[in-house]
Amino acid sequence: MIYGNHSFQYKMQPLPNPRYIRLIDLEQGAEADLLSISIQVHELESAPPYDALSYTWGDPSSPPVELTMSTADEDVLCHGKPLTVKPNLASALRALRTPSPTPGKLGIPRQELIWIDAICINQEDLVERASQVSMMGEVYGRAETVIVWVGPEDASTDDAMRILETLATVPENTVSAARDSLPLDIRNPGVYSQQLGIEPVQLHEWLGWIALVERNYFRRAWIIQEVVKAQQLVFLCGPRVFAWDAFSAAYSFLQNTRWLEILTPSYILTYLSPAEIPDRYHRFLDPGRHSIEDSAMVVRFARHYLSEVGMSIGLVECLRLFRSSLCSDARDKIFSILSIIDKDSPELKVCPDVRHVDYTIPVPELYLKVAWSSIQATNDLAILKHKEQEVQTKVQGLPSWVPDWTTPHNHTSLDSDDSINHWDASAGLQFHLPPSLGAHQLQVQGICIGSISSLSADSTSVVDFWASSAPLVAGMAATYTSRFDQSVTSRLELLAMTLWRDQFCSLNLSPVQVHSLTISYILWQLHLCCIQSTLAEDDILLEPRPRDQWNWQRKVRENSDNWQPMPLFRPLLALLDEEPTLSPVIVDRDLVLALAEQLVETNQAEMTVDTGIPRTLDDNHAASSAELTNNTSVTVSGEELARYINVGLAHRKIARNDDLGLSLVPECTRPGDEIWVLAGAKTPFILRTGTGSQGSSYRLVGEAFVHHVMKGEVVRGGEVVQDVLIE
């Protein structure tokens, strides 16, 4: 109900001092009754027991499943006067209006009082808002229970709750034993249910789980600290209740079985026809729904490591981990995590005023301050790897080198924490703090090693990307000699090393196997694209099902245009045929095609490791005996290949420079952009020339991977060091 005359709206009275908080007493009532509350004021340290609500101000629904709820603001009675609240909060208040303090449907004693940010903070008073926000970590930490409202139930809730209850009961040792004896296949519920002793989950029911973890609640920036600081957590989804321990245990199951990697709409729809998908999940059939952003997994990570394990974390690392979280005020990307970062964080030590909550500071100034605090604390340029692509930047007025934390980083940093290579492209080039700390311009030193001559298609278009890679590589000489360390590499070998970013050793593969597998993988990806087009039904693109198998070698020998993949295959096969005889790339076409055929039919490729010395063009590629085991069979799944290759390719292109070979660059890179090794940066960066306010200057495009320059080879080569101004 909305009151027409708002002159009688409830007026919030100022708090006695900044350490006081408001607490809500929610009156009981029937479903049809008006919501009625009263407010008490208490000093935080001496406040009576209370609960705290964690929720999203906006629409709580999951993108693929629409909730049937009011979209209009609603008035609740506060001391008899109307107070306007958002519809999702009104729904939460109705769900909480149960007899208290008896256990009720929460399964725990409910406190008579509850803290809710939208009501307990005067949002119009910026001074009070800043003061209250600065102690929200304490507010949630002192609450008896943090009650998580993920929103009303919907048509998918039954499936989601049944899956959660099923997975939470499986002991980890049972999962390990079953996985070790036989791979757990999510597509065969009749088999794994017997292995694990659980009720089977039909494939379409997993869409209910996806709908739950994609709910907008889990995307909200503020919930990170609310979940981390809570002493006790309980979740409400309409009338459904589940505990944090059950939610966390379900995620442990999905990680241990590795199902978490494949729980996407595209994977599930691969093995379901449209007729097998219930009406409640038809919105998943949108071709754009082939991947998800599992924000709930990020929230679970935060609670587990920052609260249960007690891991400490710095400011910028925290911003990186929770970058996908959303907030309506861009300043809250910083303010919402201040209570969970390490109080001795180096960034806060060198720039203590970053911890000051101030809603009058312009967003560009705040983000610039964070960037400079990182440079001063780390004494390097690590902050640059967090910069999004130029087209993604939303905050106006940011220098090109300062990350916009409101935008998700749509590609993994090349110098990510899971990199086994310990890159340091600028090793030997001393970093000096810029003379003008806090300025918009970043003054550093670096070495320009070349410019971009040509580029592949965007990786967002899979078929165009892979189809364009062969002509790009074909434009190179058959072998490439690095001017920095004089190592010699064939062009196909260089392609493989670039795509893998030199990280293949973690799969216990030799260079010989990696190069063969890379060509097979590209053929497989091109084949998938062709199959998708043939299986299009009602504009829904589906990946191949097990029954869609091909005799690859016979088809290739026929060399017929009637076979859809063949025109796409020819440029790549031509490169394979032209590979130098001493190349470590296996030139046996049948073997490469056999590996690709295995990927099509079984989603995995099996190879035998040979301890013989690989055929190489130089000693740098020889695999050590420790890396190879005699007659050992190595099986690599398609998911593993995607994890190692596709993650690095996300929103990137392959670039060619005849003097440098190949590199991975941001997809917004243009021909003529320059590749630089900057003092204090672990990876090379792409810079774009321009004219700034102080003469010649550059804009930062993003980081790059360039084989043969990732471990200080450029600096050791005696290249000319120049001053660089990045605006």
HELIX and SHEET records of a PDB file:
HELIX    1   1 HIS A    6  PHE A    8  5                                   3    
HELIX    2   2 LEU A   44  SER A   46  5                                   3    
HELIX    3   3 PRO A   87  LEU A   96  1                                  10    
HELIX    4   4 GLY A  104  LEU A  106  5                                   3    
HELIX    5   5 ASP A  117  CYS A  120  1                                   4    
HELIX    6   6 LEU A  126  SER A  134  1                                   9    
HELIX    7   7 MET A  136  ARG A  142  1                                   7    
HELIX    8   8 THR A  157  ALA A  168  1                                  12    
HELIX    9   9 GLU A  172  SER A  181  1                                  10    
HELIX   10  10 PRO A  189  LEU A  196  1                                   8    
HELIX   11  11 LEU A  203  GLU A  205  5                                   3    
HELIX   12  12 TRP A  206  VAL A  213  1                                   8    
HELIX   13  13 ASN A  216  ARG A  219  5                                   4    
HELIX   14  14 ILE A  223  LYS A  229  1                                   7    
HELIX   15  15 TRP A  244  THR A  257  1                                  14    
HELIX   16  16 TRP A  259  GLU A  261  5                                   3    
HELIX   17  17 PRO A  265  THR A  270  1                                   6    
HELIX   18  18 PRO A  274  GLU A  276  5                                   3    
HELIX   19  19 ASP A  279  LEU A  285  5                                   7    
HELIX   20  20 PRO A  287  ARG A  289  5                                   3    
HELIX   21  21 SER A  295  ALA A  302  1                                   8    
HELIX   22  22 ARG A  303  VAL A  309  3                                   7    
HELIX   23  23 LEU A  315  LEU A  321  1                                   7    
HELIX   24  24 ASP A  332  PHE A  335  1                                   4    
HELIX   25  25 PRO A  346  VAL A  350  1                                   5    
HELIX   26  26 PRO A  352  ARG A  355  5                                   4    
HELIX   27  27 VAL A  363  THR A  378  1                                  16    
HELIX   28  28 ALA A  382  HIS A  386  5                                   5    
HELIX   29  29 GLU A  390  GLN A  392  5                                   3    
HELIX   30  30 VAL A  462  ALA A  474  1                                  13    
HELIX   31  31 ARG A  491  TRP A  500  1                                  10    
HELIX   32  32 PHE A  504  LEU A  507  5                                   4    
HELIX   33  33 PRO A  511  THR A  534  1                                  24    
HELIX   34  34 TRP A  552  GLU A  558  1                                   7    
HELIX   35  35 MET A  566  ASP A  577  1                                  12    
HELIX   36  36 ARG A  589  THR A  602  1                                  14    
HELIX   37  37 ASP A  619  HIS A  621  5                                   3    
HELIX   38  38 GLY A  638  LEU A  641  1                                   4    
HELIX   39  39 ALA A  642  ASN A  646  3                                   5    
HELIX   40  40 VAL A  647  LEU A  649  1                                   3    
HELIX   41  41 GLU A  713  ARG A  716  1                                   4    
SHEET    1   A 9 LYS A  81  VAL A  85  0                                        
SHEET    2   A 9 GLU A  74  CYS A  78 -1                                        
SHEET    3   A 9 SER A  36  GLU A  43  1                                        
SHEET    4   A 9 TYR A  20  LEU A  26 -1                                        
SHEET    5   A 9 LEU A 113  TRP A 115 -1                                        
SHEET    6   A 9 TYR A  50  SER A  54  1                                        
SHEET    7   A 9 VAL A 146  GLY A 151  1                                        
SHEET    8   A 9 LEU A 233  CYS A 237  1                                        
SHEET    9   A 9 ARG A 240  ALA A 243 -1                                        
SHEET    1   B 5 GLY A 695  GLU A 703  0                                        
SHEET    2   B 5 PHE A 685  GLY A 692 -1                                        
SHEET    3   B 5 GLU A 674  LEU A 678 -1                                        
SHEET    4   B 5 LEU A 442  SER A 451 -1                                        
SHEET    5   B 5 GLN A 722  ILE A 726 -1                                        
SHEET    1   C 4 SER A 454  LEU A 455  0                                        
SHEET    2   C 4 ARG A 652  ASN A 657 -1                                        
SHEET    3   C 4 GLY A 661  PRO A 666 -1                                        
SHEET    4   C 4 PHE A 705  VAL A 706 -1                                        
SHEET    1   D 2 THR A 479  THR A 481  0                                        
SHEET    2   D 2 VAL A 488  SER A 490 -1                                        
SHEET    1   E 2 GLN A 604  VAL A 609  0                                        
SHEET    2   E 2 THR A 632  SER A 637 -1                                        
END                                                                             
